[in-house]
Amino acid sequence: MKQNPIRTLPLLAALLAPNLAAADALGVWVGADYWKYDIGGTVRYKSNNSSDDIDANRDLGYDDSSLTSFYVTFDHFVPMLPNVRIRRTNIDDDANGRLTRSVTYGGITFNVNEAVSSRVQLDQTDVTLYYRILDNVVSLDLGLNAKYLDIEATVSGAVSGTESATVSGWVPMIYAGVGADLPFTGLSATADVSAIGYQNNRFYDFNARVSYDTPWYVGVSAGYRKLKLNLDDFDGSYADIEFDGPYAGAYLHF
C-alpha cells in the first residue's frame, strides 16, 4: 500500500510519447458535484470467518445519503508532462440497526438481536496524472491515479461495547478516460475509470457524465458514479462494499 505510482510515469511517458496530443493552451477546471449515493455490501474486521460478515443494509441500517465532492483539473500544452486532476471526496455517514445473529467485529462479539449504531468515514484524495492520446471530437486519456484512503468504521452495541477498524494508505490505480463533443453545441459526454486489483483486493472508481459548457466560463454536468472496495485482509479489514448513485454539478472553466 505504500507504493509510489508517480515513479512509473517516466516509463508511461516514453511509451505514449509518439502519440501524445497537447492542448492549444492552458485549461483550468474548478468544480463541485452533489452526489446522491446508496451504500451496499458487507464488512468484517479481524476475523477470517465469513459468518462474521455484517451487512451494511440489513444489520446496520444504512440506506442512501449524499455529499459534495470537489475537484480541480489542469490541462496544458506541454506534450511530455502529464495533465493533473485532484479530487476530494469525504464520505461520513452513520446509521442505527439491530443484529439478526451474533457476530464478532474486531475484539468484540455482539449479541443476537442487539441494537447497534455505526459510523463510516471514508476520506479520499485522488491525484490523477494523465496524458491525452486523442484530442479532437473524440478524446482519449491514459494515466495513473494515486488514491489516498483514510477509512474508519465504528460499530457500537447497546450492551457489548464499541470497536473501530481503521485503514489508511495510498492505492496506485490505472486511469483511463474517453469523451466525445457535439460540435457547436457546448455538449459533451465523458466517462472515466480508475481501477486496480492485487492480492485479492479490488478497487475501482467509475464516472460517466454529460456536460454543457456555456459561453461565460461556467458549465454544468450530470452523471453517475460508482465506487467499489473489495478488501481481503487489508490492515485486518475485510469488505465487499460499494457506493453508487447519480450526481449533478457545476464548474468554472478558464
Phi and psi restraints in degrees (value plus and minus 20) as a CYANA .aco file:
   2 LYS   PHI    -116.4   -76.4
   2 LYS   PSI      -5.8    34.2
   3 GLN   PHI     -84.7   -44.7
   3 GLN   PSI     129.9   169.9
   4 ASN   PHI    -129.4   -89.4
   4 ASN   PSI      80.1   120.1
   5 PRO   PHI     -88.1   -48.1
   5 PRO   PSI     -38.2     1.8
   6 ILE   PHI     -85.7   -45.7
   6 ILE   PSI     -43.6    -3.6
   7 ARG   PHI     -85.6   -45.6
   7 ARG   PSI     -40.8    -0.8
   8 THR   PHI    -107.0   -67.0
   8 THR   PSI     -24.4    15.6
   9 LEU   PHI     -85.1   -45.1
   9 LEU   PSI     -58.1   -18.1
  10 PRO   PHI     -77.5   -37.5
  10 PRO   PSI     -59.1   -19.1
  11 LEU   PHI     -85.3   -45.3
  11 LEU   PSI     -63.2   -23.2
  12 LEU   PHI     -81.2   -41.2
  12 LEU   PSI     -61.8   -21.8
  13 ALA   PHI     -82.6   -42.6
  13 ALA   PSI     -60.9   -20.9
  14 ALA   PHI     -84.0   -44.0
  14 ALA   PSI     -56.3   -16.3
  15 LEU   PHI     -92.9   -52.9
  15 LEU   PSI     -53.7   -13.7
  16 LEU   PHI    -117.9   -77.9
  16 LEU   PSI     -32.0     8.0
  17 ALA   PHI     -72.0   -32.0
  17 ALA   PSI     -61.4   -21.4
  18 PRO   PHI     -82.2   -42.2
  18 PRO   PSI     -41.6    -1.6
  19 ASN   PHI    -136.8   -96.8
  19 ASN   PSI      -8.5    31.5
  20 LEU   PHI     -89.3   -49.3
  20 LEU   PSI     122.0   162.0
  21 ALA   PHI    -135.3   -95.3
  21 ALA   PSI     104.4   144.4
  22 ALA   PHI    -118.3   -78.3
  22 ALA   PSI     127.8   167.8
  23 ALA   PHI     -91.1   -51.1
  23 ALA   PSI     139.3   179.3
  24 ASP   PHI     -94.3   -54.3
  24 ASP   PSI     -46.7    -6.7
  25 ALA   PHI    -174.7  -134.7
  25 ALA   PSI     151.4   191.4
  26 LEU   PHI     -90.5   -50.5
  26 LEU   PSI     109.4   149.4
  27 GLY   PHI    -140.0  -100.0
  27 GLY   PSI     117.4   157.4
  28 VAL   PHI    -148.5  -108.5
  28 VAL   PSI     109.2   149.2
  29 TRP   PHI    -139.0   -99.0
  29 TRP   PSI     110.0   150.0
  30 VAL   PHI    -146.6  -106.6
  30 VAL   PSI     101.1   141.1
  31 GLY   PHI    -168.2  -128.2
  31 GLY   PSI     152.5   192.5
  32 ALA   PHI    -161.9  -121.9
  32 ALA   PSI     122.9   162.9
  33 ASP   PHI    -143.9  -103.9
  33 ASP   PSI     116.4   156.4
  34 TYR   PHI    -118.8   -78.8
  34 TYR   PSI      94.8   134.8
  35 TRP   PHI    -128.7   -88.7
  35 TRP   PSI     101.7   141.7
  36 LYS   PHI    -122.1   -82.1
  36 LYS   PSI      86.5   126.5
  37 TYR   PHI    -142.8  -102.8
  37 TYR   PSI     135.0   175.0
  38 ASP   PHI    -124.3   -84.3
  38 ASP   PSI     128.8   168.8
  39 ILE   PHI    -130.2   -90.2
  39 ILE   PSI     114.5   154.5
  40 GLY   PHI    -171.2  -131.2
  40 GLY   PSI     133.2   173.2
  41 GLY   PHI     105.1   145.1
  41 GLY   PSI    -184.8  -144.8
  42 THR   PHI    -151.3  -111.3
  42 THR   PSI     136.5   176.5
  43 VAL   PHI    -155.8  -115.8
  43 VAL   PSI     134.6   174.6
  44 ARG   PHI    -173.7  -133.7
  44 ARG   PSI     130.2   170.2
  45 TYR   PHI    -160.2  -120.2
  45 TYR   PSI     103.9   143.9
  46 LYS   PHI      34.5    74.5
  46 LYS   PSI      23.0    63.0
  47 SER   PHI    -166.5  -126.5
  47 SER   PSI     112.9   152.9
  48 ASN   PHI    -108.9   -68.9
  48 ASN   PSI     -21.1    18.9
  49 ASN   PHI    -114.8   -74.8
  49 ASN   PSI      97.4   137.4
  50 SER   PHI     -85.3   -45.3
  50 SER   PSI     -36.3     3.7
  51 SER   PHI     -88.4   -48.4
  51 SER   PSI     -31.9     8.1
  52 ASP   PHI    -111.4   -71.4
  52 ASP   PSI     -13.4    26.6
  53 ASP   PHI     -81.2   -41.2
  53 ASP   PSI     112.8   152.8
  54 ILE   PHI    -128.9   -88.9
  54 ILE   PSI     102.2   142.2
  55 ASP   PHI    -100.1   -60.1
  55 ASP   PSI     107.2   147.2
  56 ALA   PHI     -83.4   -43.4
  56 ALA   PSI     -53.2   -13.2
  57 ASN   PHI    -109.4   -69.4
  57 ASN   PSI     -76.6   -36.6
  58 ARG   PHI     -89.0   -49.0
  58 ARG   PSI     -61.6   -21.6
  59 ASP   PHI    -111.6   -71.6
  59 ASP   PSI     -61.2   -21.2
  60 LEU   PHI    -118.4   -78.4
  60 LEU   PSI     -38.2     1.8
  61 GLY   PHI      68.7   108.7
  61 GLY   PSI      -4.7    35.3
  62 TYR   PHI     -93.2   -53.2
  62 TYR   PSI     127.0   167.0
  63 ASP   PHI    -153.2  -113.2
  63 ASP   PSI    -131.3   -91.3
  64 ASP   PHI    -136.5   -96.5
  64 ASP   PSI     141.7   181.7
  65 SER   PHI    -175.2  -135.2
  65 SER   PSI    -191.9  -151.9
  66 SER   PHI    -172.5  -132.5
  66 SER   PSI     140.1   180.1
  67 LEU   PHI    -178.5  -138.5
  67 LEU   PSI     149.7   189.7
  68 THR   PHI    -137.4   -97.4
  68 THR   PSI     106.8   146.8
  69 SER   PHI    -130.6   -90.6
  69 SER   PSI     137.5   177.5
  70 PHE   PHI    -149.2  -109.2
  70 PHE   PSI     129.5   169.5
  71 TYR   PHI    -171.5  -131.5
  71 TYR   PSI     138.3   178.3
  72 VAL   PHI    -160.2  -120.2
  72 VAL   PSI     117.7   157.7
  73 THR   PHI    -147.9  -107.9
  73 THR   PSI     115.3   155.3
  74 PHE   PHI    -137.3   -97.3
  74 PHE   PSI      96.8   136.8
  75 ASP   PHI    -138.5   -98.5
  75 ASP   PSI      95.6   135.6
  76 HIS   PHI    -141.3  -101.3
  76 HIS   PSI    -195.1  -155.1
  77 PHE   PHI    -130.0   -90.0
  77 PHE   PSI      -8.4    31.6
  78 VAL   PHI    -115.2   -75.2
  78 VAL   PSI      89.8   129.8
  79 PRO   PHI     -79.9   -39.9
  79 PRO   PSI     -59.4   -19.4
  80 MET   PHI    -105.0   -65.0
  80 MET   PSI     -28.9    11.1
  81 LEU   PHI    -120.1   -80.1
  81 LEU   PSI     120.0   160.0
  82 PRO   PHI     -93.6   -53.6
  82 PRO   PSI     130.9   170.9
  83 ASN   PHI     -93.8   -53.8
  83 ASN   PSI     141.8   181.8
  84 VAL   PHI    -152.3  -112.3
  84 VAL   PSI     114.9   154.9
  85 ARG   PHI    -151.9  -111.9
  85 ARG   PSI     113.6   153.6
  86 ILE   PHI    -142.5  -102.5
  86 ILE   PSI     106.8   146.8
  87 ARG   PHI    -148.9  -108.9
  87 ARG   PSI     118.7   158.7
  88 ARG   PHI    -139.2   -99.2
  88 ARG   PSI     104.1   144.1
  89 THR   PHI    -151.9  -111.9
  89 THR   PSI     100.6   140.6
  90 ASN   PHI    -138.6   -98.6
  90 ASN   PSI      89.9   129.9
  91 ILE   PHI    -113.5   -73.5
  91 ILE   PSI     104.4   144.4
  92 ASP   PHI    -161.0  -121.0
  92 ASP   PSI      84.7   124.7
  93 ASP   PHI    -159.9  -119.9
  93 ASP   PSI     133.1   173.1
  94 ASP   PHI    -160.6  -120.6
  94 ASP   PSI     141.0   181.0
  95 ALA   PHI    -178.6  -138.6
  95 ALA   PSI     146.6   186.6
  96 ASN   PHI    -145.2  -105.2
  96 ASN   PSI     118.5   158.5
  97 GLY   PHI    -169.5  -129.5
  97 GLY   PSI    -191.7  -151.7
  98 ARG   PHI    -163.7  -123.7
  98 ARG   PSI     107.5   147.5
  99 LEU   PHI     -94.3   -54.3
  99 LEU   PSI     117.9   157.9
 100 THR   PHI    -112.9   -72.9
 100 THR   PSI     -22.7    17.3
 101 ARG   PHI    -178.4  -138.4
 101 ARG   PSI     147.9   187.9
 102 SER   PHI    -100.0   -60.0
 102 SER   PSI     111.9   151.9
 103 VAL   PHI    -157.2  -117.2
 103 VAL   PSI     132.3   172.3
 104 THR   PHI    -126.3   -86.3
 104 THR   PSI     106.7   146.7
 105 TYR   PHI    -147.3  -107.3
 105 TYR   PSI      87.7   127.7
 106 GLY   PHI      45.5    85.5
 106 GLY   PSI    -146.2  -106.2
 107 GLY   PHI    -114.8   -74.8
 107 GLY   PSI     -10.1    29.9
 108 ILE   PHI    -142.6  -102.6
 108 ILE   PSI     115.4   155.4
 109 THR   PHI    -121.9   -81.9
 109 THR   PSI      98.5   138.5
 110 PHE   PHI    -111.4   -71.4
 110 PHE   PSI     122.5   162.5
 111 ASN   PHI    -102.3   -62.3
 111 ASN   PSI     135.0   175.0
 112 VAL   PHI     -81.2   -41.2
 112 VAL   PSI     118.2   158.2
 113 ASN   PHI      48.8    88.8
 113 ASN   PSI      -5.1    34.9
 114 GLU   PHI    -100.0   -60.0
 114 GLU   PSI     115.7   155.7
 115 ALA   PHI     -93.6   -53.6
 115 ALA   PSI     113.2   153.2
 116 VAL   PHI    -151.7  -111.7
 116 VAL   PSI     127.7   167.7
 117 SER   PHI    -138.8   -98.8
 117 SER   PSI     132.5   172.5
 118 SER   PHI    -168.0  -128.0
 118 SER   PSI     141.0   181.0
 119 ARG   PHI    -164.5  -124.5
 119 ARG   PSI     115.5   155.5
 120 VAL   PHI    -141.5  -101.5
 120 VAL   PSI     108.1   148.1
 121 GLN   PHI    -140.7  -100.7
 121 GLN   PSI     100.1   140.1
 122 LEU   PHI    -150.4  -110.4
 122 LEU   PSI      74.9   114.9
 123 ASP   PHI    -114.0   -74.0
 123 ASP   PSI     110.2   150.2
 124 GLN   PHI    -148.9  -108.9
 124 GLN   PSI     116.3   156.3
 125 THR   PHI    -144.2  -104.2
 125 THR   PSI      99.1   139.1
 126 ASP   PHI    -125.7   -85.7
 126 ASP   PSI     103.0   143.0
 127 VAL   PHI    -133.2   -93.2
 127 VAL   PSI      86.6   126.6
 128 THR   PHI    -126.9   -86.9
 128 THR   PSI     104.0   144.0
 129 LEU   PHI    -133.6   -93.6
 129 LEU   PSI      99.0   139.0
 130 TYR   PHI    -160.9  -120.9
 130 TYR   PSI     136.4   176.4
 131 TYR   PHI    -132.7   -92.7
 131 TYR   PSI     122.0   162.0
 132 ARG   PHI    -111.9   -71.9
 132 ARG   PSI      94.4   134.4
 133 ILE   PHI    -104.8   -64.8
 133 ILE   PSI     -59.4   -19.4
 134 LEU   PHI    -145.3  -105.3
 134 LEU   PSI     124.8   164.8
 135 ASP   PHI    -172.1  -132.1
 135 ASP   PSI      56.4    96.4
 136 ASN   PHI    -163.9  -123.9
 136 ASN   PSI    -149.3  -109.3
 137 VAL   PHI     -83.5   -43.5
 137 VAL   PSI     -57.9   -17.9
 138 VAL   PHI    -129.9   -89.9
 138 VAL   PSI     115.1   155.1
 139 SER   PHI    -138.2   -98.2
 139 SER   PSI     131.3   171.3
 140 LEU   PHI    -160.3  -120.3
 140 LEU   PSI     104.6   144.6
 141 ASP   PHI    -137.7   -97.7
 141 ASP   PSI     120.1   160.1
 142 LEU   PHI    -154.9  -114.9
 142 LEU   PSI     123.9   163.9
 143 GLY   PHI     158.6   198.6
 143 GLY   PSI    -173.2  -133.2
 144 LEU   PHI    -149.1  -109.1
 144 LEU   PSI     124.9   164.9
 145 ASN   PHI    -141.7  -101.7
 145 ASN   PSI     103.4   143.4
 146 ALA   PHI    -119.7   -79.7
 146 ALA   PSI      89.5   129.5
 147 LYS   PHI    -122.7   -82.7
 147 LYS   PSI     100.1   140.1
 148 TYR   PHI    -115.7   -75.7
 148 TYR   PSI     102.6   142.6
 149 LEU   PHI    -128.1   -88.1
 149 LEU   PSI     114.7   154.7
 150 ASP   PHI    -153.1  -113.1
 150 ASP   PSI      82.0   122.0
 151 ILE   PHI    -137.4   -97.4
 151 ILE   PSI     115.8   155.8
 152 GLU   PHI    -156.6  -116.6
 152 GLU   PSI     105.0   145.0
 153 ALA   PHI    -143.1  -103.1
 153 ALA   PSI      98.6   138.6
 154 THR   PHI    -137.4   -97.4
 154 THR   PSI     112.9   152.9
 155 VAL   PHI    -142.7  -102.7
 155 VAL   PSI     108.9   148.9
 156 SER   PHI    -143.3  -103.3
 156 SER   PSI     106.7   146.7
 157 GLY   PHI    -118.0   -78.0
 157 GLY   PSI     129.0   169.0
 158 ALA   PHI     -83.8   -43.8
 158 ALA   PSI     -44.2    -4.2
 159 VAL   PHI    -137.4   -97.4
 159 VAL   PSI     -62.2   -22.2
 160 SER   PHI    -102.2   -62.2
 160 SER   PSI     -46.9    -6.9
 161 GLY   PHI      99.5   139.5
 161 GLY   PSI    -180.7  -140.7
 162 THR   PHI    -148.8  -108.8
 162 THR   PSI     118.5   158.5
 163 GLU   PHI    -156.4  -116.4
 163 GLU   PSI     121.0   161.0
 164 SER   PHI    -145.8  -105.8
 164 SER   PSI     119.4   159.4
 165 ALA   PHI    -132.1   -92.1
 165 ALA   PSI     114.8   154.8
 166 THR   PHI    -147.2  -107.2
 166 THR   PSI     120.0   160.0
 167 VAL   PHI    -159.8  -119.8
 167 VAL   PSI     114.5   154.5
 168 SER   PHI    -172.2  -132.2
 168 SER   PSI     132.5   172.5
 169 GLY   PHI     130.8   170.8
 169 GLY   PSI     149.3   189.3
 170 TRP   PHI    -106.4   -66.4
 170 TRP   PSI     117.6   157.6
 171 VAL   PHI    -139.0   -99.0
 171 VAL   PSI      91.2   131.2
 172 PRO   PHI     -99.1   -59.1
 172 PRO   PSI     111.9   151.9
 173 MET   PHI    -154.0  -114.0
 173 MET   PSI     131.5   171.5
 174 ILE   PHI    -101.8   -61.8
 174 ILE   PSI     119.0   159.0
 175 TYR   PHI    -141.2  -101.2
 175 TYR   PSI     118.5   158.5
 176 ALA   PHI    -165.5  -125.5
 176 ALA   PSI     120.4   160.4
 177 GLY   PHI    -161.2  -121.2
 177 GLY   PSI     123.6   163.6
 178 VAL   PHI    -150.6  -110.6
 178 VAL   PSI     133.1   173.1
 179 GLY   PHI    -175.0  -135.0
 179 GLY   PSI     142.9   182.9
 180 ALA   PHI    -166.3  -126.3
 180 ALA   PSI     114.9   154.9
 181 ASP   PHI    -124.1   -84.1
 181 ASP   PSI     123.5   163.5
 182 LEU   PHI    -117.0   -77.0
 182 LEU   PSI      84.1   124.1
 183 PRO   PHI     -73.7   -33.7
 183 PRO   PSI     120.3   160.3
 184 PHE   PHI      48.8    88.8
 184 PHE   PSI      -7.6    32.4
 185 THR   PHI    -136.4   -96.4
 185 THR   PSI     -41.7    -1.7
 186 GLY   PHI      62.8   102.8
 186 GLY   PSI     -23.1    16.9
 187 LEU   PHI    -110.4   -70.4
 187 LEU   PSI     123.6   163.6
 188 SER   PHI    -170.1  -130.1
 188 SER   PSI     136.3   176.3
 189 ALA   PHI    -147.3  -107.3
 189 ALA   PSI     110.9   150.9
 190 THR   PHI    -157.7  -117.7
 190 THR   PSI     137.6   177.6
 191 ALA   PHI    -168.8  -128.8
 191 ALA   PSI     123.5   163.5
 192 ASP   PHI    -167.1  -127.1
 192 ASP   PSI     136.9   176.9
 193 VAL   PHI    -165.0  -125.0
 193 VAL   PSI     119.8   159.8
 194 SER   PHI    -137.2   -97.2
 194 SER   PSI     111.0   151.0
 195 ALA   PHI    -173.0  -133.0
 195 ALA   PSI     132.7   172.7
 196 ILE   PHI    -181.2  -141.2
 196 ILE   PSI     132.9   172.9
 197 GLY   PHI    -164.6  -124.6
 197 GLY   PSI     109.4   149.4
 198 TYR   PHI    -183.1  -143.1
 198 TYR   PSI     127.9   167.9
 199 GLN   PHI      27.1    67.1
 199 GLN   PSI      24.7    64.7
 200 ASN   PHI      46.8    86.8
 200 ASN   PSI     -11.3    28.7
 201 ASN   PHI    -120.3   -80.3
 201 ASN   PSI     121.1   161.1
 202 ARG   PHI    -154.0  -114.0
 202 ARG   PSI     115.2   155.2
 203 PHE   PHI    -156.0  -116.0
 203 PHE   PSI     117.1   157.1
 204 TYR   PHI    -172.9  -132.9
 204 TYR   PSI     132.8   172.8
 205 ASP   PHI    -156.1  -116.1
 205 ASP   PSI      91.9   131.9
 206 PHE   PHI    -136.0   -96.0
 206 PHE   PSI     116.1   156.1
 207 ASN   PHI    -152.0  -112.0
 207 ASN   PSI     119.8   159.8
 208 ALA   PHI    -158.3  -118.3
 208 ALA   PSI     115.8   155.8
 209 ARG   PHI    -172.0  -132.0
 209 ARG   PSI     138.1   178.1
 210 VAL   PHI    -136.9   -96.9
 210 VAL   PSI     112.3   152.3
 211 SER   PHI    -145.7  -105.7
 211 SER   PSI     135.8   175.8
 212 TYR   PHI    -153.3  -113.3
 212 TYR   PSI      99.1   139.1
 213 ASP   PHI    -111.5   -71.5
 213 ASP   PSI     100.7   140.7
 214 THR   PHI    -104.2   -64.2
 214 THR   PSI     147.8   187.8
 215 PRO   PHI     -94.8   -54.8
 215 PRO   PSI     -19.8    20.2
 216 TRP   PHI    -134.6   -94.6
 216 TRP   PSI      14.1    54.1
 217 TYR   PHI      48.4    88.4
 217 TYR   PSI     -11.9    28.1
 218 VAL   PHI    -135.6   -95.6
 218 VAL   PSI     120.6   160.6
 219 GLY   PHI    -154.5  -114.5
 219 GLY   PSI     140.7   180.7
 220 VAL   PHI    -150.1  -110.1
 220 VAL   PSI     134.4   174.4
 221 SER   PHI    -167.9  -127.9
 221 SER   PSI     138.8   178.8
 222 ALA   PHI    -166.7  -126.7
 222 ALA   PSI     121.9   161.9
 223 GLY   PHI    -188.5  -148.5
 223 GLY   PSI    -179.0  -139.0
 224 TYR   PHI    -158.5  -118.5
 224 TYR   PSI     116.9   156.9
 225 ARG   PHI    -150.5  -110.5
 225 ARG   PSI     119.4   159.4
 226 LYS   PHI    -153.9  -113.9
 226 LYS   PSI     103.6   143.6
 227 LEU   PHI    -134.5   -94.5
 227 LEU   PSI     103.8   143.8
 228 LYS   PHI    -141.6  -101.6
 228 LYS   PSI     110.2   150.2
 229 LEU   PHI    -145.2  -105.2
 229 LEU   PSI      99.3   139.3
 230 ASN   PHI    -141.3  -101.3
 230 ASN   PSI      82.5   122.5
 231 LEU   PHI    -126.4   -86.4
 231 LEU   PSI     114.7   154.7
 232 ASP   PHI    -147.5  -107.5
 232 ASP   PSI      76.0   116.0
 233 ASP   PHI      37.2    77.2
 233 ASP   PSI      30.2    70.2
 234 PHE   PHI    -111.1   -71.1
 234 PHE   PSI      77.2   117.2
 235 ASP   PHI      35.1    75.1
 235 ASP   PSI      17.5    57.5
 236 GLY   PHI      66.7   106.7
 236 GLY   PSI     -23.7    16.3
 237 SER   PHI    -120.3   -80.3
 237 SER   PSI     122.9   162.9
 238 TYR   PHI    -145.3  -105.3
 238 TYR   PSI     114.3   154.3
 239 ALA   PHI    -178.4  -138.4
 239 ALA   PSI     127.9   167.9
 240 ASP   PHI    -156.9  -116.9
 240 ASP   PSI      65.7   105.7
 241 ILE   PHI    -156.5  -116.5
 241 ILE   PSI     130.0   170.0
 242 GLU   PHI    -161.7  -121.7
 242 GLU   PSI     133.2   173.2
 243 PHE   PHI    -145.0  -105.0
 243 PHE   PSI     103.5   143.5
 244 ASP   PHI    -171.3  -131.3
 244 ASP   PSI     131.0   171.0
 245 GLY   PHI     141.9   181.9
 245 GLY   PSI     157.4   197.4
 246 PRO   PHI    -101.2   -61.2
 246 PRO   PSI     140.2   180.2
 247 TYR   PHI    -166.4  -126.4
 247 TYR   PSI     142.4   182.4
 248 ALA   PHI    -160.5  -120.5
 248 ALA   PSI     128.1   168.1
 249 GLY   PHI    -175.4  -135.4
 249 GLY   PSI     157.7   197.7
 250 ALA   PHI    -160.5  -120.5
 250 ALA   PSI     136.4   176.4
 251 TYR   PHI    -171.4  -131.4
 251 TYR   PSI     139.1   179.1
 252 LEU   PHI    -125.9   -85.9
 252 LEU   PSI     118.0   158.0
 253 HIS   PHI    -147.5  -107.5
 253 HIS   PSI      98.8   138.8
